[in-house]
Amino acid sequence: MPTTELNLVALPNIPVIQPGDDLPVIILAALERANLKLTAGDVLIVSSKIVSKSQNRFVDLREITPSAEALSLGEKTLKDPRMVEVALRESVGVSRAAPNVLIVRHRLGFTSANAGIDQSNTGSLGHDLILLLPENPDESAEQLARSLEQKTGVCPGVVISDTHGRPFRMGNVNVAIGVSGIPSLLDQRGYHDLFGRELKATVTAFADQLAAAAGLLTGEADEGQPVILARGLKWPTDAASGRASDMNRPQEQDLYR
């Protein structure tokens, strides 16, 4: 049965997350403030930033000594070579480098700008602190789902989202970098269209679509809405739960790097 109505709710008054904070407890408190309870089929879309903050994924640039490669790339990209050094440590290779641009192949398997390193909304923690992505976003999504299940008896789907740019397209969009409890991809090959034509190549990035929809509420500036509840979403009963890593294109199929 296809989804005919999808409700997205930004959970209210999520505090500024600090290292060591208990995200499941914070999320449940926000649900209570909104007079909501988790129900079967619910999916939570959680900003990677608050996951990283809770995991203390901060790096102090004052403690970083850039390598020769980082110094060279810093000069080429006009970026702080200390930040370039951290990006290189989080990556397995450089895809593109140009003034104000550093695109790398992240250790998690995707290609992104600056290895997903962030300096926005880090609060009063200092201009020399940068924030890395979660160590293992798929594992973080699974742990969050299981903790919520232990506390409520309901195991929600969880998507950890991050903002990525796109080749050949202007603007950023939210994508899923961690997934638990929902399909990451929906393989519709073998299905038929309205006129009976068999689909031969249709594989839908289901988790990315949900992350992008939630991004309309999370925003990128001072919205302060890092957790979104999605209710009403449906997917085929025979579709297995996936991981965000399932969506990384194998290198042998990549025609653009």
C-alpha positions as CSV (number, residue, x, y, z in Angstrom):
1,M,0.0,0.0,0.0
2,P,1.5,3.4,-1.0
3,T,1.8,6.3,1.4
4,T,-1.1,8.6,0.9
5,E,-0.4,11.0,3.8
6,L,2.8,11.8,5.7
7,N,3.0,14.0,8.8
8,L,6.3,15.6,9.8
9,V,6.5,17.2,13.3
10,A,9.5,19.0,14.6
11,L,9.9,18.1,18.3
12,P,9.9,21.2,20.4
13,N,12.5,22.8,22.7
14,I,15.3,20.4,22.1
15,P,18.1,21.9,24.2
16,V,21.6,22.6,22.9
17,I,23.2,19.2,23.1
18,Q,26.4,18.8,25.2
19,P,28.9,15.9,25.2
20,G,27.6,13.0,27.1
21,D,23.9,14.0,26.9
22,D,21.4,11.1,26.7
23,L,19.6,11.6,23.4
24,P,16.8,9.0,24.0
25,V,15.9,10.8,27.3
26,I,15.9,14.2,25.6
27,I,13.8,12.9,22.7
28,L,11.2,11.3,24.9
29,A,11.0,14.6,26.9
30,A,10.4,16.5,23.7
31,L,7.7,14.0,22.6
32,E,6.0,14.5,26.0
33,R,6.1,18.3,25.6
34,A,4.4,17.8,22.2
35,N,1.8,15.5,23.8
36,L,3.0,12.7,21.5
37,K,3.9,9.1,22.1
38,L,5.8,6.8,19.8
39,T,3.6,4.4,17.9
40,A,4.4,1.5,15.5
41,G,5.6,2.7,12.2
42,D,7.0,6.0,13.5
43,V,10.3,7.2,12.2
44,L,12.6,9.8,13.8
45,I,14.9,11.8,11.7
46,V,17.8,13.1,13.8
47,S,20.4,15.6,12.8
48,S,23.9,14.2,12.7
49,K,25.1,17.3,14.5
50,I,23.3,16.5,17.8
51,V,24.5,12.9,17.6
52,S,28.1,14.1,17.1
53,K,27.8,16.5,20.0
54,S,26.5,13.9,22.4
55,Q,29.4,11.7,21.3
56,N,31.9,14.5,21.9
57,R,33.2,14.4,18.3
58,F,34.8,17.8,18.7
59,V,38.4,18.5,17.6
60,D,40.4,21.4,18.8
61,L,42.3,22.8,15.9
62,R,44.9,24.3,18.2
63,E,46.0,20.7,18.8
64,I,46.4,19.9,15.1
65,T,49.7,20.0,13.2
66,P,49.0,20.0,9.5
67,S,51.0,17.7,7.2
68,A,52.8,18.7,4.1
69,E,49.8,17.5,2.1
70,A,47.4,19.5,4.2
71,L,49.6,22.6,3.9
72,S,49.6,22.3,0.1
73,L,45.8,21.6,-0.1
74,G,45.2,24.5,2.3
75,E,47.0,26.9,0.0
76,K,45.2,25.5,-3.1
77,T,41.7,25.6,-1.5
78,L,42.3,28.8,0.6
79,K,41.2,26.8,3.7
80,D,42.7,26.5,7.2
81,P,45.4,23.8,6.7
82,R,44.6,22.4,10.2
83,M,41.0,21.8,9.1
84,V,42.3,20.3,5.9
85,E,44.4,17.9,8.0
86,V,41.4,16.7,10.0
87,A,39.4,16.3,6.7
88,L,42.3,14.1,5.4
89,R,42.3,12.0,8.5
90,E,38.5,11.4,8.1
91,S,38.9,10.4,4.5
92,V,40.4,7.8,2.2
93,G,41.2,10.2,-0.7
94,V,40.7,13.6,-2.3
95,S,38.2,13.8,-5.1
96,R,38.4,17.5,-6.0
97,A,40.3,20.5,-4.7
98,A,39.9,24.1,-5.9
99,P,39.7,27.5,-4.3
100,N,37.1,27.3,-1.5
101,V,36.4,23.6,-2.4
102,L,37.6,20.4,-0.9
103,I,35.7,17.3,-1.9
104,V,36.9,14.0,-0.3
105,R,36.0,10.3,-0.2
106,H,34.9,9.9,3.4
107,R,35.9,6.8,5.4
108,L,32.2,6.1,5.7
109,G,32.0,5.5,2.0
110,F,30.4,8.6,0.6
111,T,31.9,11.6,-1.2
112,S,31.3,15.0,0.6
113,A,32.7,18.5,1.1
114,N,35.3,18.9,3.9
115,A,34.6,15.3,5.2
116,G,31.3,16.6,6.7
117,I,33.3,18.7,9.2
118,D,31.1,21.4,10.7
119,Q,31.7,24.7,12.5
120,S,28.1,26.1,12.6
121,N,25.9,25.9,15.7
122,T,28.8,24.8,17.9
123,G,27.7,27.5,20.4
124,S,30.1,29.0,22.9
125,L,32.6,26.1,22.6
126,G,35.1,28.3,20.7
127,H,36.0,29.1,17.1
128,D,38.9,26.7,17.1
129,L,36.6,23.7,17.7
130,I,35.2,21.8,14.8
131,L,32.7,18.9,14.8
132,L,33.2,15.6,13.0
133,L,30.4,13.3,11.9
134,P,29.4,10.4,14.2
135,E,32.0,7.6,14.3
136,N,29.5,5.0,13.0
137,P,26.1,6.6,12.1
138,D,24.4,3.3,11.2
139,E,25.4,1.9,14.6
140,S,24.3,5.2,16.3
141,A,20.9,4.9,14.7
142,E,20.5,1.3,15.8
143,Q,21.5,2.2,19.4
144,L,19.1,5.1,19.5
145,A,16.2,2.9,18.2
146,R,17.0,0.1,20.7
147,S,17.2,2.5,23.6
148,L,13.9,4.1,22.8
149,E,12.4,0.6,22.5
150,Q,13.6,-0.3,25.9
151,K,12.0,2.8,27.4
152,T,8.7,2.8,25.5
153,G,8.1,-0.7,24.1
154,V,8.0,0.8,20.6
155,C,11.0,0.5,18.3
156,P,10.9,3.4,15.8
157,G,12.7,3.7,12.6
158,V,15.7,6.1,12.9
159,V,17.4,8.1,10.2
160,I,20.5,10.2,11.0
161,S,20.7,13.0,8.5
162,D,23.4,15.3,7.2
163,T,23.6,18.0,4.6
164,H,25.3,17.2,1.4
165,G,25.9,19.0,-1.9
166,R,25.2,17.3,-5.2
167,P,27.3,17.1,-8.4
168,F,25.8,19.0,-11.3
169,R,23.1,20.6,-9.0
170,M,23.2,23.8,-7.0
171,G,22.2,23.8,-3.3
172,N,22.4,21.4,-0.5
173,V,20.0,18.7,0.6
174,N,19.7,16.4,3.6
175,V,20.6,12.8,3.1
176,A,20.6,9.7,5.4
177,I,24.1,8.8,6.8
178,G,22.7,6.4,9.4
179,V,19.6,4.2,9.1
180,S,17.8,1.7,11.4
181,G,14.5,0.0,11.1
182,I,13.4,1.1,7.6
183,P,14.6,0.3,4.1
184,S,17.5,2.5,2.9
185,L,16.7,1.5,-0.7
186,L,13.5,0.3,-2.3
187,D,14.3,-2.0,-5.2
188,Q,11.3,-1.6,-7.6
189,R,12.7,-3.6,-10.4
190,G,10.1,-6.1,-11.6
191,Y,7.2,-3.8,-10.5
192,H,5.0,-2.4,-13.2
193,D,3.9,1.1,-14.0
194,L,0.3,2.2,-14.5
195,F,0.3,0.8,-18.0
196,G,1.8,-2.5,-17.2
197,R,5.4,-1.7,-18.3
198,E,7.9,-3.5,-16.2
199,L,10.4,-1.4,-14.3
200,K,14.0,-2.4,-15.2
201,A,16.2,0.0,-13.3
202,T,14.2,1.8,-10.6
203,V,15.8,1.7,-7.2
204,T,14.6,4.5,-4.9
205,A,16.8,6.1,-2.2
206,F,14.0,5.7,0.4
207,A,15.9,6.9,3.4
208,D,17.4,9.9,1.5
209,Q,14.0,11.0,0.4
210,L,12.8,11.0,4.1
211,A,15.9,12.9,5.2
212,A,15.3,15.5,2.5
213,A,11.6,15.9,3.5
214,A,12.6,16.3,7.2
215,G,15.2,18.9,6.1
216,L,12.3,21.3,5.3
217,L,11.8,21.5,9.1
218,T,15.3,21.1,10.5
219,G,16.7,23.9,8.4
220,E,20.3,25.0,8.3
221,A,20.4,28.2,10.4
222,D,18.8,29.1,13.8
223,E,15.7,26.9,13.5
224,G,16.8,24.7,16.4
225,Q,14.7,21.7,15.3
226,P,17.1,18.8,15.0
227,V,14.6,15.9,15.6
228,I,11.7,15.3,13.3
229,L,8.9,12.7,13.9
230,A,7.6,11.2,10.7
231,R,4.2,9.5,11.0
232,G,2.2,7.7,8.3
233,L,5.1,6.5,6.2
234,K,4.5,3.1,4.5
235,W,6.8,0.8,2.7
236,P,6.5,-2.7,1.2
237,T,6.2,-5.4,3.9
238,D,8.8,-7.5,2.1
239,A,11.3,-4.7,2.1
240,A,14.1,-5.5,4.5
241,S,15.5,-2.9,6.9
242,G,18.7,-1.3,5.6
243,R,21.7,0.7,6.5
244,A,22.9,4.0,5.1
245,S,26.0,2.3,3.9
246,D,23.8,0.3,1.5
247,M,23.4,3.5,-0.5
248,N,27.1,4.1,-1.2
249,R,27.8,3.4,-4.8
250,P,30.5,0.8,-5.3
251,Q,33.6,2.4,-6.7
252,E,33.6,0.1,-9.7
253,Q,30.2,1.6,-10.7
254,D,31.3,5.2,-10.2
255,L,31.8,7.0,-13.5
256,Y,32.4,10.5,-12.0
257,R,35.4,10.2,-9.6
